[in-house]
């Protein structure tokens, strides 16, 4: 990470990992692994955007976009390469960059797990933990992955444009 993450942020990132692993394990214990389970999982995932609490499909990506904005501007100021491109092209930095992303989006993921828990009890009258992990993980992390690099490029252009006009 550009600067050292606070203990709270590291704790939240570890909590996210523990919760996600526990939820997947709980889901396997509660519902098993079978073709009908996977069919139900995909059907439930596809039905979510049209059901109640659809605000989370906007709220979580927006919150992750703010995290990407902050980290992308920091990347531009320090001269780092764009985020997703570095993850895909440099295996040595992949793990640490993914860890950075997890630290930046941990609060949003925990919020997503809580929202999905409420959603499932309202709609299904039960809890499918693995589905919560998929939704809570994808809604914030994918926009973060996709936006941090372009934000870095735009911020670098903006910062360089400002410094070029100062030298005239």
C-alpha positions in Angstrom: 0.0 0.0 0.0 1.1 3.5 -0.5 1.1 4.3 3.2 0.9 1.7 5.9 -2.6 0.6 6.7 -4.0 1.3 10.1 -4.6 -1.5 12.6 -8.3 -1.0 12.2 -8.2 -1.4 8.4 -6.0 -4.5 8.7 -8.4 -5.9 11.3 -11.4 -5.3 9.0 -9.6 -7.0 6.1 -8.8 -10.0 8.2 -12.4 -10.0 9.5 -13.7 -10.0 5.9 -11.6 -13.0 5.0 -12.6 -14.9 8.1 -16.3 -14.1 7.6 -16.2 -15.1 3.9 -14.5 -18.4 4.6 -16.9 -19.1 7.5 -19.9 -18.2 5.4 -18.8 -20.5 2.5 -18.2 -23.3 5.0 -21.5 -22.7 6.7 -23.2 -22.7 3.3 -21.7 -26.1 2.4 -22.7 -27.5 5.8 -26.3 -26.1 5.6 -27.1 -26.7 2.0 -24.4 -29.1 0.6 -22.9 -29.1 -2.8 -25.2 -30.4 -5.6 -26.6 -29.4 -8.9 -30.0 -28.2 -7.4 -28.0 -26.0 -5.0 -26.1 -24.4 -7.8 -29.2 -23.9 -9.8 -30.9 -22.2 -6.8 -27.8 -20.1 -6.2 -27.7 -18.8 -9.8 -31.5 -18.2 -9.9 -31.4 -16.3 -6.6 -28.4 -14.2 -7.8 -30.1 -13.3 -11.0 -33.4 -12.4 -9.2 -31.7 -10.0 -6.7 -31.5 -6.8 -8.8 -35.3 -6.9 -9.4 -36.2 -7.6 -5.8 -36.3 -5.5 -2.6 -33.3 -3.6 -1.4 -31.9 -3.0 -4.9 -30.3 0.2 -3.5 -27.3 -1.9 -2.6 -26.6 -2.6 -6.2 -25.9 1.2 -6.5 -24.7 1.9 -3.0 -21.9 -0.6 -2.7 -20.3 0.1 -6.1 -20.5 3.9 -5.4 -18.7 3.4 -2.1 -16.1 1.2 -3.7 -15.7 3.9 -6.4 -14.8 6.4 -3.7 -12.2 4.0 -2.4 -10.8 3.6 -5.9 -10.7 7.3 -6.4 -8.7 7.9 -3.2 -6.3 5.1 -4.0 -6.0 6.0 -7.7 -5.1 9.6 -6.9 -2.5 8.3 -4.4 -1.1 6.0 -7.1 -0.9 8.9 -9.6 1.0 11.1 -7.1 3.5 8.4 -6.3 4.0 7.3 -9.9 2.7 3.8 -9.5 1.4 1.8 -12.5 -2.3 1.4 -13.0 -3.8 -1.1 -10.5 -5.5 -3.8 -12.6 -2.9 -3.7 -15.3 -0.2 -4.4 -12.6 -2.2 -7.2 -11.1 -2.6 -8.9 -14.5 1.0 -8.3 -15.7 3.2 -8.6 -12.6 2.8 -11.8 -10.6 5.2 -10.6 -8.0 3.0 -7.6 -7.0 -0.3 -9.4 -7.5 -0.8 -10.6 -3.9 0.1 -7.3 -2.3 -2.1 -5.3 -4.6 -5.1 -7.6 -4.1 -4.5 -7.2 -0.3 -4.5 -3.4 -0.8 -7.8 -3.7 -2.6 -9.3 -5.8 0.2 -8.1 -3.4 2.8 -9.7 -0.5 0.9 -13.0 -2.3 0.3 -13.3 -4.2 3.6 -15.9 -1.9 5.2 -18.1 -2.0 2.1 -17.8 -5.8 2.0 -18.8 -6.1 5.6 -21.7 -3.7 5.0 -22.7 -5.9 2.0 -22.7 -9.1 4.1 -25.0 -7.4 6.6 -27.3 -6.1 3.9 -27.5 -9.4 2.2 -28.2 -11.2 5.5 -31.2 -8.9 6.0 -32.3 -9.3 2.4 -32.2 -13.1 2.6 -34.3 -13.2 5.8 -36.8 -10.8 4.3 -37.1 -12.6 0.9 -36.2 -16.3 1.5 -36.9 -16.6 5.3 -33.6 -18.4 5.5 -29.9 -17.7 5.0 -27.7 -18.9 2.1 -24.2 -17.8 3.3 -22.4 -18.6 0.1 -24.7 -16.3 -1.9 -24.1 -13.5 0.6 -20.3 -13.9 0.0 -20.7 -13.8 -3.8 -22.9 -10.6 -3.7 -21.0 -8.8 -1.0 -17.7 -9.6 -2.6 -18.5 -8.8 -6.2 -20.5 -5.6 -5.8 -17.7 -3.6 -4.2 -14.5 -5.4 -5.4 -15.2 -5.5 -9.2 -15.9 -1.7 -9.5 -12.7 -1.1 -7.4 -10.6 -3.3 -9.7 -12.0 -1.7 -12.8 -11.9 1.9 -11.7 -8.7 2.4 -9.8 -6.4 2.1 -12.9 -8.4 4.5 -15.1 -8.6 6.9 -12.2 -4.8 6.7 -11.8 -4.4 7.5 -15.5 -6.7 10.5 -15.4 -5.2 11.8 -12.1 -1.7 11.5 -13.5 -2.8 13.4 -16.6 -4.5 16.0 -14.5 -1.4 16.4 -12.2 1.0 16.6 -15.1 -1.2 19.1 -16.9 -1.1 21.3 -13.8 2.6 21.1 -13.5 3.1 21.8 -17.2 1.2 25.1 -17.0 3.2 26.2 -14.0 6.5 25.9 -15.9 5.4 28.4 -18.6 
